[in-house]
Amino acid sequence: MILSYLWSAFFILGLIFIFTKAIFFGEIALIDSSIKNLFESTKTSVEISIGLIGIMALFLGFMKIAEKAGVVNYLSRKVNPFFSILFPEIPKNHPVIGTMMLNFSANFLGLDNAATPFGLKAMEELEEINTNKGTASNSQIMFTVLHASGLTFIPVSIIGYRLEALANNPTDIFLPILIATSSAALAGIIIVSIYQKINLFKWPFISTIGCLVLFFSGIIWLINSFLNVEEVKIFTSLFSNTIIFSLFLIFIIGGLIRKINVFDSFIEGAKESFNISVKIIPYLVGMLAAISILRSSGILDLITLGIGNVVEFAGFNSDFVNALPTALMKPISGSGARGLMIETMKTYGADSFVGYLACVFQGSSDTTFYILALYYGSINTSKTRYSLQASLLAELVGVIVAILISYVFYQGIY
């Protein structure tokens, strides 16, 4: 319902502004250009969706190999000591750990649609061990907040959109997104742990977080100390592509060791890509059409101009402001934020600072309102307690880190 109101508001406000400019300010040509942009957005939506089929097939195919090879189950066992700290209410070796791992694994690859079935199944299994039906359990809150933080390891969809936008190197947003989404996830864990009085000062948690902090800090120090902007792009691209190829290699070797038919498994997973890509066409057409009207009207320009003036008045660099609509939209609508990201790359260029930042915003968090409505709705839970507050705070941390890290990677700190 929120998305319906939002979509309607985009069209109504946009059309009111367009007609106001045309009637009272003599911008008659704005109506013609707005119609042209509207029709162009529908064409763009279909082209983008169809263009995603190939890259989705590739990663879904390898994901299926990993699943059948037991890589996912192996990871589940390895993360169990870490998960047992965050989810103390879940019995040891309960099947829901594996389901959540599948959900997080799909999120790691940026496959939002592939993650949803696992997420719904995990919520159902968590509800089975929930002693207070109809009210969110501590484990369900931790799970939804972690989900809202994004936890994207390889942003497949965003790489695909950058490929469609003719980016010079579509994968070079990998590391900044990883840092931003990890920061949001860590913030979410800390916030929920404070609510639930979870003791995080245990070796599995401290060692894992410590290694991640040292790793990211080392990379940022290396970038600031020795690399210029162009060298940063080369480093990020090399790092990203090495990780992706390494995962493919691990999945195939794991499949061969387990003696599964890796090619048939790949085909089985890849087949799902067509349905996923086609399913998003109506949503993408609807949101890109509404965003096209909103952009043609100039409302978004007024909002970003206002924020930019405030930021400049405070004495800060305001280059990030034109990418903010994607960040503001993300908690409300993933398809809306995706549409704004695509529109931003189209307007400013995929390899511009604003284009990069919009992609990092898109990958640094997830759609909080949609996730809470879908996941809790699937188990008929109306009392979500502090799920919304914790999720939005975690997303805010992700947005702030996304801005800071994008300055480091794509523009340098001036």
N, C-alpha and C positions, 0 to 999 in steps of 0.2 A: 504493500500500500504506500509506503514511503517513497519507493521508486516511482510509482504512478503519479503521485503528487509532484515529485521533483521533475519528471518528464513533462508534465502538463505546464508547470511553472516556467520551464525553459521556453516552451513554445509561446505561451501567452505573453510573458514579459518581453521576449524577443520580438514578437510581432507588434506589440504595442509600441516599442521603441522604434521599430522600422517605419511604421505608419506615422508616428509622431514626427520623425525626421523628414519623411517625404512630404507631409502636409504642411507642417509649420516652418520647416527650414529649407524647403524646396529641393530636397535630395531625392528627386523622383527616380533617378537611375539606381538608387539603392534597392528598390523593389525588384527590378530586373536582375541585378547582380545577386540578390539574396535567393531568388528562385533558381538561378543558374548554379549557385553554390549548393543549394539544397539537393538538386538533381545529381550534381557531381558527387555529393557525399554518399548517395545510394550506390553509385557505381564503385566508388572507392571501397565501400563496406564489403561488397561481394568479392572484389579483387583481392582484398586483404585476407578474407576468410578462406578463399580457394588457395591463395598463396601459402597459407599456413599448413595445408595438408601434408606437404612433403616433410617439413621439419618436425611436425607432430608425429608423423609416421616413424621417422627415424628414432626419436627419443622414446616413444611409446613401445616400439619394437625392442629396443635395448632394455627398457624397464621390465618387459615381460621376461626376457632372458634372465635378468637379475632375480626376478621373483622365483622362476622355476629352478634356477641354479642354487637357490638357498642363500643368496647374498643378503636378501632382506631379513630372513630369519636369523642369519649370523649377526647382522647389525643389531637386531632386536636383543639378542643375548648380550651383546657387548654394551649396549646402552642401558640394560636393566639396572645396574648399580646406580646409574645417574637418574633414571626414571623413578627408582624406588624412593629417592629423596624428595622428588617433586610430587609424587603420587603415593604418599604413605598409606592411603586407604585401600589401594589396590592389592589384593593378595599376590604373593610371590608367584611368578610364572603364569599369571592369569592370561588367557588368550587375547584380552583387550590390548596388552602391550604390543603384540605383533600387529594388530589392526591399526593402532595409533602409529606404529612405525611405518606401515604402508602409506598412511595418510601423510605423515611428515615427509616420507621419501618422495611422493608425488609433488608435494609442495616444494621440496628441495629442487626439483627439476622445473619448477614454475608451471606445472601442469594442473591448473586450478580445477578444470572439469574432471580430470582423472582423480583428483584428491577427494572430491566431494563424496563419492560412494563409500570410500574408506572412512571418511569423517563421520558420516551418518551411522555407519555400522559401529564405529567406536562409541558414539554417544549412546546407542542402543545397548551395547554391552556394559557401559558405565552405569546406565540406568538400572540394569539388572542387579548391580551390587549397591545401588543407592537405597539407603534405609529410609529416606524421607522423600517418597515419590511426589512429583509435582514441584519440588524445590531443587534448584541446582546444587549438586554436591560439590565438595571442595575439588575433587578430581575433575569434574566436568568444567568447573570454572577455570582451573589451570589449563586444561586442554583447549578450551575456546580462546583464552587469552593468548596462548602460544600460537594458535592458529591465526588469530587476528594480527599477530606480529609479522606474519608473512613467511618467515623461515625459508626464503628462497636461496637455494644453493646454486642451481644453474637455471637462470631465467629463460627457459626455452621460448616461451611465447614472445617475450620482449625482444629476444634475438631475432625471431621471425619477423616481427613488425619493423625492426631496424633494417633487416634485409630487404623488406618490401619498400622501405623508405630510401633505399640506395645508400645506406651508410657505408663508408669506406671499410670499416671493420665492425660488423654487427655485434661481435662478442666482447668488445672492450668495455662494456658496462658491468661485466661479471664481478670484478673485485669490489668496486664501490657499492654495488647492491648487496653483496655478501656482508660487508662491514655494516651497512645501514640496517639490514634486516636482523643481523646478529645482535646489534645494539638494542633494537626494539624488543627482540625476544628476551634478552637479559633484563631489560627494564621491566618487562611483563612478569618475568619470574620473580624478581625482587619485590615488585608491588604486591603480587598475589601472596608471596611468602610472608610479607608483613601482615596482611589480612589474616592469613591462616596460621601465623606463628610457626612457620616451618623453619627449622634450623638449617641454614645453608652452609654452615661452617663444618662441612664434612669433606673428607679427602676426595671422594669421587667428583664432587661438584667443584671444589676449589681447584683441583688439578686440571679439570677440563676447561674451566673458565680461565684459569691462569695461563694455560697454553694458548688459548685463543687470543687473549689480550696481548701476550708477548708476541705472538705471530703477527697480529694486525699492527701493533705498535712498531715492530721492526720494519714492516713494509712501509708504513707512513714515514718513519725516520729515514729509510733508504731513499724514498721519493723526494722528501724535502731537502735531503743533504747532497744527493749526487745526480739527480735527474732533472732535466728540463721538461717542459710540457710535452713536446713531441716524443721524448724518450719514455715518459710515463705511459703514453698511449701504446708504444711498442711493447713495454714491459707488461702492461695489463693484458694486451692481446695475447702475448706469448704465454703468460701465466694461465689465462682462461682456456686457451686452446689445448694446452698441455693437460690440464685437469680433465677436460672433456674427453680427449683421446685416451687418457689413463683409465677413466671409468669404463669406456667401451672395451678396452683391453681386459680389464679385470672381469667384467661381465662375461665376455666370451670365454676366457680361460676357465672361469668358474663353471660355466655351462659345459665345457668339454670335460672337465674333471668329474662333474656329476653325470656325464654321459647322456645329456639331453640333446635333442635335435635343435641346435641353436638357431638354425635358419627357419625351421617351422615355428619355433617360439617367437622369433622376430616377426614373422609374417602375421602370426596370431595377434600380437600386440599392435602392429602397424595398422591392421584393419580397422582398429577403433578410431584412428585419426580422422577418417572421412566423416563419420557421424558426429564427432566432436566439433570439427571445423564447420560443418554445415549447420549444426544446431545454433551456432553463435551468430549466423547471418542475420536473422530477424532482430536480435538484440543490438547488434552492431549498427544495422540500418537505422533502427529507432533512435539510438543514442547519438549517432553521428549526425542524423538529420536535425535533432533538437539542438545539438551543440553548434551545428552550422548556422542555424537561425540566431542562436545566442551570440555567436561571434560576429555575424553580419550586422547585428543590431548595435554592437559596440559596448554592450553591458560589461562583458568580461574585461574589455580594455579599460573601462572606467574603474572597475574594482582593482585591477592590478596597478593602475596609475595611482589610485589612492593609497594602496599599501606601499608602493614604491616611494611616494612622496614622504610618507611617515618614516620609512627606513632611511631615506637620504637625509631627512631632517635630523634623525638621531645620529647621523654621521657614519652609517654603515654602507657597505657595498650593496647595491640593489639589483645586481645582474640576475639574481635568482628569482626575482618577483614574477617574471613572465611565465615561469614554469609552475607557479603556485596553484593555479586552478586544478592541475592534476592531483596535487597533494590534498587539496580541500575536498575534492570529489571522492577520493579513494575510500574513505570510511563509509560513504553512503552507497556508492555504486561502482563495482569493478568495471562494468561495461562502459559506464560514463567516464571513469578515469582513463580507461583504455582509449576511448574516443578522443579525449582531450590530449592524451599523450601523442596519438597519431596526428591530430590536428596541429599540435605544437611542432612536431618534427616537420610537418608539411609547410608550416608557416615560416619557421626559423632555420630549418635544415636539420637533418639527423645528426650531423657532426658539429653543430653549434653547441655552445655551453648550455643554452636553454634546452635544446633537444636532448642532450645527455642527461641533464638534471631531471627532466620530465620522466625519462626512462628509469632513473634511479628512484624517483618518487613512486613510480608504478610498482617497482619491485621491492620496496622497503617495508611494505605493510600489506594488509589484506582488507577486505570489505567488512568492517566490524558489524554494521547494522544488518547486513545480509546474512553473515555467519550466525549471529545470535538468533535472528528470526528463523533461519532454516534449521539449525541444529537443535535449538530448544523446542521449536515447533514440531520437529519430527518425533519427539518423545513426550509431547503435550506438557511441557514444563513452562509455567508462566512466571514463576518466581526465580529470576535469574540473579538475584542478590547484587553483588558489586561487579558482575561480569562486564557491564558496559563501561563503567568508570575506569576499571583497570585496563581494558582494551584500548580505550581512547588515549589514556596516558602513555601506554606503550607505543602507540602509533605516533604520538607527538614527539617522543624521543627519536623514533625512526626518521621523522621528517627533519628534525634539527640536525641529526647526524648526516643525513643525506645531503643537506645543504653544505655543511662544513667539509665533508669528504669530497664532494664534487668540486669545490674550490681547489682542494689539494690535487686532485687527479686531472682536472680539465682546464683549470685556469691559473692555478697557483694562488697563494695567499698574498695579497698586496696590502 
